Amino acid sequence: MKPKKAVILAGGYGTRISEESYDKPKPMVLLDDKPILWHILKYFSYYQINEFIICCGYKSYVIKDFFLNYMYLNSDIKIDIKSNKISIINNKSENWKISFIDTGLDTMTGGRIKKIGKYLNKNENFYMTYGDGLSDINLDELYDFHKLNKTIATVSAYSPPGRWGYLDIDNKKVKKFIEKPKNTNSFINCGFFVLNTKVLNFIDNDFTFFEKEPMEKLAKNNQLSAYKHKGFFAAMDTLKDKKMFQKLINQKKAPWMLWK
């Protein structure tokens, strides 16, 4: 059965984009008029995943405040000032169920996953991603791949473009130039996982980076599959990344906005 839940890691400090994250967590940095976290939830919702566990930490009240007021801010309402009653005239909010779990200020990625284990069922498969990355990855295909390989964990693998153009030089002459070619022999974790709750057994404590010991142990035990994603992926690490995302939205070329 396809996973019903997605776990979002949204508790980090976001120090590399401090221009934006000094007063809010990085997942709440706005693209257009919505946080990047909203874009991530909308993407999962496109694939009929509408139940979320948000692993909160740094300035979690900003995340909670946004979603506490989301229905009123995104619907037509009627306010009776005298009785202080609010009526929803046209509910335009999403069909989402969200659990906001405080996983600590300094807890590492693995520790955050470990802390929300009590909100998952035994032997349950679930999606997991970070609160700062956007992609057009096919979540149905990702899960089918996970199910076919019968591993505890599946990571999405992405071959990023090179930082610089490639020069093929022969006898002091450039024979070929390729602008920022993809490194087809090298893959990175692009942040979209399917995990089984058995993965919690591979996480030691709050200070465990999920991307280190747990993934290394899973790989050593042949319990980590890699789904190769050939489409779009980018993470919002810096202000430059935010501007890139916003430019794609402005040009109506945002690959992740499948709901449009």
VOBA-1610 file (N, C-alpha, C; in pm, whole numbers, padded with zeros to 5 digits, always signed):
BEGIN
Met+00084-00120+00000Met+00000+00000+00000Met+00088+00125+00000Lys+00052+00220-00082Lys+00128+00345-00093Lys+00130+00419+00041Pro+00245+00477+00080Pro+00253+00552+00206Pro+00151+00664+00212Lys+00097+00687+00331Lys-00001+00794+00351Lys+00061+00918+00414Lys+00182+00903+00468Lys+00243+01013+00544Lys+00375+01056+00483Ala+00406+01183+00503Ala+00537+01237+00468Ala+00594+01308+00590Val+00718+01279+00621Val+00790+01344+00731Val+00880+01451+00672Ile+00870+01573+00725Ile+00948+01686+00673Ile+01043+01736+00782Leu+01172+01737+00753Leu+01271+01790+00848Leu+01277+01941+00832Ala+01232+02013+00936Ala+01219+02159+00926Ala+01269+02228+01051Gly+01370+02171+01116Gly+01413+02226+01244Gly+01548+02292+01248Gly+01619+02295+01134Gly+01754+02350+01132Gly+01759+02502+01138Tyr+01879+02555+01156Tyr+01897+02699+01171Tyr+01902+02773+01037Gly+01945+02707+00931Gly+01953+02775+00801Gly+02057+02885+00799Thr+02176+02857+00853Thr+02278+02962+00869Thr+02332+03012+00736Arg+02328+02931+00631Arg+02385+02973+00503Arg+02294+03069+00427Ile+02173+03085+00475Ile+02082+03184+00415Ile+02033+03277+00527Ser+02131+03323+00607Ser+02101+03402+00726Ser+02030+03533+00694Glu+02043+03580+00570Glu+01973+03704+00532Glu+01822+03686+00548Glu+01775+03563+00532Glu+01632+03533+00541Glu+01594+03463+00669Ser+01686+03383+00725Ser+01649+03293+00834Ser+01676+03349+00974Tyr+01717+03476+00984Tyr+01742+03530+01118Tyr+01613+03545+01198Asp+01499+03561+01131Asp+01373+03578+01204Asp+01272+03467+01176Lys+01315+03364+01102Lys+01225+03252+01072Lys+01308+03131+01031Pro+01253+03011+01046Pro+01325+02893+00997Pro+01330+02891+00845Lys+01433+02830+00791Lys+01451+02831+00645Lys+01330+02779+00568Pro+01260+02674+00615Pro+01142+02629+00540Pro+01031+02733+00528Met+01040+02843+00604Met+00938+02948+00597Met+00981+03066+00511Val+01096+03055+00444Val+01137+03158+00349Val+01038+03158+00234Leu+00994+03276+00194Leu+00886+03288+00096Leu+00934+03276-00048Leu+00856+03202-00126Leu+00866+03201-00271Leu+00732+03251-00321Asp+00731+03363-00390Asp+00607+03435-00416Asp+00553+03478-00280Asp+00435+03435-00243Asp+00380+03473-00113Asp+00359+03354-00022Lys+00424+03240-00055Lys+00408+03118+00025Lys+00546+03063+00065Pro+00557+03006+00184Pro+00684+02947+00227Pro+00723+02829+00139Ile+00852+02802+00131Ile+00897+02686+00055Ile+00837+02557+00114Leu+00813+02557+00245Leu+00749+02441+00308Leu+00611+02416+00248Trp+00536+02522+00222Trp+00405+02509+00159Trp+00417+02445+00021His+00518+02487-00055His+00540+02430-00188His+00567+02279-00178Ile+00643+02239-00077Ile+00673+02097-00058Ile+00547+02019-00025Leu+00465+02072+00065Leu+00339+02004+00100Leu+00245+01998-00019Lys+00238+02105-00096Lys+00153+02106-00215Lys+00199+01999-00314Tyr+00330+01980-00324Tyr+00382+01879-00416Tyr+00341+01739-00372Phe+00355+01710-00243Phe+00312+01580-00193Phe+00162+01562-00211Ser+00088+01669-00189Ser-00057+01662-00201Ser-00100+01631-00344Tyr-00021+01674-00442Tyr-00049+01641-00581Tyr-00052+01489-00602Tyr+00030+01419-00522Tyr+00036+01272-00528Tyr-00053+01206-00421Gln-00151+01281-00371Gln-00249+01233-00274Gln-00188+01193-00140Ile-00078+01254-00104Ile-00024+01241+00032Ile-00062+01368+00105Asn-00151+01356+00203Asn-00206+01474+00271Asn-00188+01471+00422Glu-00109+01377+00471Glu-00083+01370+00615Glu+00067+01391+00637Phe+00100+01489+00720Phe+00239+01530+00736Phe+00280+01535+00882Ile+00406+01500+00905Ile+00469+01520+01036Ile+00586+01616+01014Ile+00573+01735+01071Ile+00678+01837+01057Ile+00770+01829+01179Cys+00897+01799+01156Cys+00996+01793+01264Cys+01048+01935+01288Cys+00997+01998+01391Cys+01027+02139+01419Cys+01146+02154+01513Gly+01202+02273+01513Gly+01312+02307+01603Gly+01324+02457+01613Tyr+01415+02514+01533Tyr+01442+02657+01534Tyr+01317+02737+01495Lys+01277+02829+01585Lys+01162+02919+01563Lys+01039+02845+01511Ser+01007+02735+01577Ser+00894+02652+01534Ser+00761+02727+01540Tyr+00754+02829+01626Tyr+00628+02904+01639Tyr+00591+02974+01509Val+00690+03007+01425Val+00661+03072+01297Val+00587+02975+01205Ile+00630+02849+01204Ile+00563+02747+01123Ile+00422+02724+01175Lys+00409+02708+01306Lys+00277+02680+01365Lys+00181+02797+01341Asp+00230+02918+01357Asp+00145+03036+01340Asp+00091+03045+01198Phe+00175+03015+01100Phe+00132+03021+00960Phe+00016+02925+00934Phe+00031+02802+00982Phe-00072+02702+00953Phe-00194+02715+01044Leu-00176+02769+01164Leu-00291+02795+01251Leu-00386+02896+01188Asn-00331+02991+01115Asn-00411+03096+01052Asn-00439+03070+00904Tyr-00392+02957+00856Tyr-00397+02930+00712Tyr-00540+02930+00658Met-00632+02865+00728Met-00769+02854+00679Met-00833+02991+00665Tyr-00815+03078+00767Tyr-00876+03211+00763Tyr-00812+03300+00656Leu-00680+03287+00642Leu-00609+03372+00547Leu-00635+03332+00403Asn-00676+03208+00380Asn-00694+03159+00244Asn-00839+03127+00211Ser-00932+03177+00290Ser-01074+03155+00265Ser-01149+03287+00273Asp-01269+03287+00217Asp-01358+03401+00235Asp-01426+03386+00371Ile-01426+03492+00451Ile-01481+03482+00586Ile-01577+03597+00616Lys-01660+03574+00715Lys-01752+03676+00766Lys-01727+03691+00915Ile-01707+03814+00958Ile-01680+03842+01100Ile-01794+03923+01160Asp-01852+03871+01267Asp-01951+03945+01344Asp-01875+04013+01458Ile-01850+04141+01442Ile-01766+04212+01539Ile-01828+04210+01678Lys-01958+04230+01686Lys-02024+04240+01816Lys-02013+04110+01895Ser-02036+03996+01829Ser-02032+03868+01899Ser-01895+03799+01889Asn-01808+03861+01810Asn-01673+03806+01790Asn-01678+03665+01733Lys-01767+03643+01637Lys-01780+03514+01570Lys-01729+03524+01427Ile-01659+03420+01387Ile-01604+03414+01252Ile-01668+03298+01178Ser-01720+03325+01059Ser-01781+03221+00977Ser-01703+03207+00847Ile-01681+03083+00807Ile-01616+03056+00679Ile-01722+03056+00570Ile-01708+03146+00474Ile-01804+03153+00363Ile-01763+03058+00251Asn-01635+03059+00218Asn-01585+02974+00110Asn-01448+02920+00151Asn-01447+02795+00193Asn-01324+02735+00244Asn-01230+02698+00129Lys-01118+02768+00120Lys-01021+02744+00013Lys-00893+02677+00064Ser-00897+02629+00187Ser-00778+02570+00246Ser-00757+02427+00197Glu-00643+02371+00231Glu-00604+02239+00183Glu-00659+02128+00271Asn-00667+02009+00215Asn-00712+01891+00289Asn-00592+01823+00354Trp-00529+01895+00445Trp-00406+01845+00508Trp-00427+01819+00657Lys-00362+01714+00705Lys-00352+01688+00849Lys-00204+01696+00885Ile-00171+01791+00970Ile-00030+01818+00999Ile-00003+01807+01149Ser+00097+01728+01183Ser+00145+01720+01322Ser+00275+01799+01330Phe+00280+01896+01421Phe+00401+01977+01442Phe+00469+01926+01568Ile+00583+01860+01552Ile+00650+01796+01665Ile+00781+01867+01694Asp+00796+01913+01818Asp+00920+01978+01861Asp+01027+01872+01878Thr+01126+01871+01789Thr+01232+01771+01796Thr+01364+01831+01848Gly+01358+01953+01901Gly+01475+02012+01964Gly+01551+02109+01875Leu+01619+02203+01938Leu+01693+02305+01865Leu+01818+02249+01799Asp+01892+02163+01870Asp+02022+02117+01822Asp+02023+01971+01782Thr+01907+01912+01767Thr+01898+01772+01725Thr+01939+01759+01579Met+02013+01652+01548Met+02057+01629+01413Met+01947+01557+01333Thr+01967+01542+01202Thr+01862+01489+01114Thr+01814+01351+01157Gly+01906+01262+01190Gly+01867+01129+01234Gly+01790+01132+01365Gly+01836+01217+01456Gly+01769+01231+01585Gly+01626+01281+01569Arg+01603+01369+01475Arg+01467+01421+01452Arg+01375+01308+01403Ile+01427+01225+01312Ile+01346+01113+01264Ile+01315+01016+01379Lys+01415+00991+01461Lys+01397+00899+01576Lys+01288+00951+01669Lys+01284+01082+01690Lys+01190+01140+01786Lys+01045+01134+01740Ile+01022+01121+01611Ile+00882+01116+01565Ile+00838+00971+01539Gly+00921+00876+01577Gly+00888+00736+01556Gly+00759+00693+01622Lys+00727+00752+01737Lys+00604+00716+01810Lys+00477+00755+01734Tyr+00490+00841+01634Tyr+00374+00884+01557Tyr+00357+00803+01428Leu+00438+00700+01414Leu+00430+00610+01300Leu+00393+00470+01347Asn+00331+00394+01261Asn+00292+00258+01295Asn+00407+00161+01273Lys+00398+00047+01338Lys+00499-00056+01323Lys+00504-00103+01178Asn+00625-00114+01125Asn+00647-00162+00988Asn+00574-00076+00883Glu+00566+00054+00911Glu+00500+00146+00818Glu+00601+00209+00724Asn+00566+00219+00596Asn+00645+00293+00500Asn+00599+00438+00497Phe+00694+00530+00485Phe+00659+00672+00480Phe+00761+00747+00394Tyr+00717+00858+00340Tyr+00808+00946+00268Tyr+00880+01036+00367Met+01001+01076+00332Met+01075+01171+00414Met+01153+01264+00322Thr+01153+01393+00357Thr+01233+01488+00282Thr+01272+01605+00372Tyr+01351+01695+00316Tyr+01398+01812+00389Tyr+01310+01932+00357Gly+01311+02030+00446Gly+01223+02146+00429Gly+01279+02256+00343Asp+01377+02224+00257Asp+01438+02330+00176Asp+01467+02288+00032Gly+01415+02171-00010Gly+01444+02122-00143Gly+01319+02102-00227Leu+01329+02135-00356Leu+01216+02120-00448Leu+01258+02035-00567Ser+01164+01955-00617Ser+01194+01864-00726Ser+01066+01832-00802Asp+01083+01772-00919Asp+00968+01719-00992Asp+00972+01566-00993Ile+01034+01508-00892Ile+01045+01362-00882Ile+00906+01299-00876Asn+00888+01187-00946Asn+00761+01116-00946Asn+00754+01030-00820Leu+00673+01073-00725Leu+00667+01005-00595Leu+00606+00866-00605Asp+00516+00845-00701Asp+00459+00712-00721Asp+00565+00615-00772Glu+00645+00661-00868Glu+00752+00577-00921Glu+00858+00550-00815Leu+00886+00651-00732Leu+00982+00634-00623Leu+00938+00522-00530Tyr+00808+00522-00493Tyr+00759+00418-00403Tyr+00756+00281-00472Asp+00715+00277-00598Asp+00715+00149-00671Asp+00855+00089-00675Phe+00954+00175-00694Phe+01094+00130-00695Phe+01133+00075-00558His+01093+00146-00454His+01120+00102-00317His+01059-00035-00290Lys+00935-00050-00329Lys+00862-00176-00306Lys+00925-00290-00384Leu+00967-00263-00507Leu+01029-00365-00591Leu+01160-00416-00533Asn+01238-00325-00473Asn+01370-00361-00421Asn+01366-00418-00280Lys+01254-00402-00210Lys+01232-00464-00079Lys+01342-00430+00022Thr+01382-00303+00024Thr+01480-00257+00122Thr+01413-00172+00228Ile+01483-00149+00337Ile+01430-00066+00446Ile+01421+00079+00401Ala+01517+00121+00319Ala+01523+00262+00279Ala+01554+00276+00131Thr+01496+00379+00070Thr+01528+00417-00067Thr+01559+00565-00070Val+01671+00600-00129Val+01711+00740-00143Val+01701+00778-00290Ser+01662+00900-00318Ser+01662+00948-00456Ser+01800+01003-00488Ala+01853+00960-00601Ala+01988+00998-00643Ala+01980+01089-00765Tyr+02062+01191-00764Tyr+02057+01294-00869Tyr+02198+01324-00916Ser+02215+01334-01048Ser+02344+01369-01105Ser+02345+01519-01133Pro+02414+01597-01051Pro+02409+01744-01065Pro+02495+01793-01181Pro+02460+01909-01236Pro+02545+01968-01339Pro+02676+02014-01278Gly+02780+02017-01358Gly+02908+02067-01310Gly+02901+02215-01280Arg+02991+02262-01198Arg+02991+02404-01163Arg+03045+02489-01277Trp+03130+02430-01360Trp+03191+02506-01469Trp+03175+02431-01600Gly+03198+02502-01710Gly+03192+02440-01841Gly+03306+02341-01859Tyr+03284+02244-01948Tyr+03382+02139-01975Tyr+03455+02170-02105Leu+03587+02165-02103Leu+03669+02189-02222Leu+03740+02061-02262Asp+03723+02023-02388Asp+03797+01910-02445Asp+03906+01970-02533Ile+04033+01960-02486Ile+04145+02029-02553Ile+04235+01928-02622Asp+04270+01957-02745Asp+04362+01874-02821Asp+04461+01964-02893Asn+04589+01946-02859Asn+04696+02024-02923Asn+04667+02174-02914Lys+04636+02219-02793Lys+04614+02359-02760Lys+04487+02419-02820Lys+04406+02337-02887Lys+04281+02383-02945Lys+04163+02318-02872Val+04059+02398-02848Val+03938+02344-02786Val+03857+02271-02893Lys+03839+02141-02872Lys+03762+02060-02967Lys+03613+02056-02931Lys+03586+02073-02803Lys+03445+02066-02761Lys+03428+02148-02634Phe+03316+02220-02626Phe+03281+02294-02505Phe+03138+02260-02465Ile+03122+02217-02341Ile+02988+02185-02289Ile+02965+02269-02164Glu+02862+02352-02165Glu+02832+02441-02052Glu+02771+02362-01938Lys+02843+02355-01826Lys+02796+02288-01704Lys+02735+02150-01732Pro+02818+02057-01780Pro+02765+01924-01812Pro+02727+01848-01686Lys+02639+01751-01701Lys+02605+01665-01588Lys+02717+01565-01567Asn+02749+01541-01441Asn+02848+01440-01409Asn+02776+01306-01398Thr+02768+01235-01508Thr+02686+01114-01515Thr+02740+00999-01430Asn+02862+01012-01382Asn+02920+00907-01299Asn+02914+00939-01150Ser+02854+01052-01117Ser+02848+01094-00977Ser+02706+01132-00941Phe+02659+01083-00826Phe+02523+01110-00783Phe+02523+01166-00640Ile+02426+01253-00613Ile+02409+01307-00479Ile+02271+01268-00426Asn+02256+01275-00296Asn+02127+01254-00232Asn+02043+01378-00259Cys+01930+01362-00332Cys+01847+01480-00360Cys+01728+01489-00265Gly+01732+01412-00156Gly+01648+01445-00041Gly+01509+01390-00036Phe+01468+01306-00131Phe+01336+01246-00124Phe+01353+01097-00099Phe+01303+01051+00016Phe+01322+00913+00061Phe+01188+00841+00073Val+01194+00708+00062Val+01089+00622+00117Val+01158+00539+00224Leu+01104+00543+00345Leu+01163+00472+00458Leu+01060+00382+00524Asn+01109+00274+00580Asn+01026+00189+00666Asn+01065+00219+00810Thr+00970+00207+00901Thr+00999+00240+01041Thr+01113+00156+01100Lys+01151+00048+01033Lys+01267-00031+01079Lys+01394+00053+01076Val+01391+00163+00999Val+01508+00250+00989Val+01543+00311+01125Leu+01445+00321+01215Leu+01469+00380+01347Leu+01572+00299+01426Asn+01584+00171+01395Asn+01681+00085+01464Asn+01824+00119+01426Phe+01843+00195+01318Phe+01976+00231+01271Phe+02019+00369+01322Ile+01932+00435+01398Ile+01961+00570+01448Ile+01988+00561+01598Asp+02102+00609+01641Asp+02143+00594+01781Asp+02079+00695+01875Asn+02094+00824+01845Asn+02049+00925+01941Asn+02027+01060+01871Asp+02005+01165+01953Asp+01977+01299+01900Asp+02089+01353+01812Phe+02210+01306+01835Phe+02326+01364+01767Phe+02366+01288+01641Thr+02279+01198+01597Thr+02308+01117+01478Thr+02264+01189+01351Phe+02358+01208+01260Phe+02325+01257+01127Phe+02272+01140+01045Phe+02150+01151+00996Phe+02092+01041+00920Phe+02176+01009+00797Glu+02240+01112+00740Glu+02316+01096+00617Glu+02451+01029+00638Lys+02488+01003+00763Lys+02618+00940+00792Lys+02599+00795+00837Glu+02609+00769+00968Glu+02610+00631+01017Glu+02488+00550+00975Pro+02364+00601+00990Pro+02249+00518+00951Pro+02251+00476+00804Met+02279+00570+00714Met+02280+00536+00572Met+02398+00444+00539Glu+02509+00465+00608Glu+02624+00376+00587Glu+02593+00234+00633Lys+02525+00223+00748Lys+02488+00091+00799Lys+02386+00024+00708Leu+02289+00102+00662Leu+02188+00048+00571Leu+02253-00004+00444Ala+02346+00073+00389Ala+02415+00032+00267Ala+02497-00095+00290Lys+02565-00102+00404Lys+02646-00219+00437Lys+02561-00344+00449Asn+02436-00326+00492Asn+02344-00440+00508Asn+02254-00462+00386Asn+02289-00398+00275Asn+02211-00409+00151Asn+02066-00370+00171Gln+02043-00268+00253Gln+01908-00222+00284Gln+01883-00078+00238Leu+01968-00029+00145Leu+01952+00105+00093Leu+01952+00101-00060Ser+01836+00133-00119Ser+01824+00137-00265Ser+01838+00281-00312Ala+01877+00297-00438Ala+01895+00431-00496Ala+01810+00444-00621Tyr+01713+00534-00615Tyr+01628+00564-00730Tyr+01688+00683-00803Lys+01727+00664-00930Lys+01791+00769-01007Lys+01685+00864-01065His+01692+00989-01020His+01600+01092-01068His+01670+01176-01174Lys+01609+01182-01293Lys+01673+01252-01404Lys+01611+01387-01434Gly+01516+01430-01352Gly+01450+01557-01376Gly+01513+01672-01300Phe+01428+01755-01238Phe+01473+01877-01170Phe+01490+01851-01021Phe+01594+01909-00966Phe+01612+01914-00820Phe+01702+02032-00786Ala+01665+02103-00679Ala+01752+02209-00626Ala+01715+02232-00480Ala+01814+02268-00402Ala+01794+02300-00260Ala+01819+02449-00240Met+01747+02507-00144Met+01761+02650-00117Met+01861+02670-00003Asp+01987+02668-00038Asp+02093+02686+00062Asp+02131+02833+00080Thr+02121+02910-00027Thr+02167+03049-00023Thr+02061+03141-00084Leu+02084+03270-00069Leu+01995+03370-00129Leu+01992+03357-00281Lys+02104+03317-00339Lys+02110+03296-00484Lys+02013+03186-00525Asp+02004+03080-00445Asp+01912+02970-00474Asp+01767+03018-00468Lys+01737+03100-00367Lys+01601+03154-00356Lys+01564+03234-00480Lys+01656+03317-00526Lys+01630+03399-00645Lys+01610+03312-00768Met+01683+03200-00775Met+01666+03108-00888Met+01526+03047-00886Phe+01480+03002-00767Phe+01345+02947-00755Phe+01241+03052-00795Gln+01259+03173-00745Gln+01162+03279-00774Gln+01159+03313-00923Lys+01274+03311-00986Lys+01280+03338-01130Lys+01202+03233-01208Leu+01214+03106-01169Leu+01140+02998-01236Leu+00990+03018-01219Ile+00949+03061-01099Ile+00806+03086-01074Ile+00757+03203-01160Asn+00835+03310-01163Asn+00796+03429-01240Asn+00782+03397-01389Gln+00869+03306-01437Gln+00866+03269-01578Gln+00766+03158-01608Lys+00694+03115-01501Lys+00599+03003-01513Lys+00667+02877-01565Lys+00789+02856-01516Lys+00867+02738-01554Lys+00911+02658-01432Ala+00837+02669-01322Ala+00874+02597-01200Ala+00834+02450-01213Pro+00930+02358-01228Pro+00899+02218-01257Pro+00819+02148-01146Trp+00834+02195-01021Trp+00767+02128-00910Trp+00619+02168-00896Met+00577+02275-00963Met+00441+02326-00945Met+00343+02252-01037Leu+00332+02121-01016Leu+00247+02038-01101Leu+00098+02068-01081Trp+00065+02133-00970Trp-00076+02162-00941Trp-00128+02281-01022Lys-00040+02352-01088Lys-00081+02469-01165Lys-00143+02430-01299
//
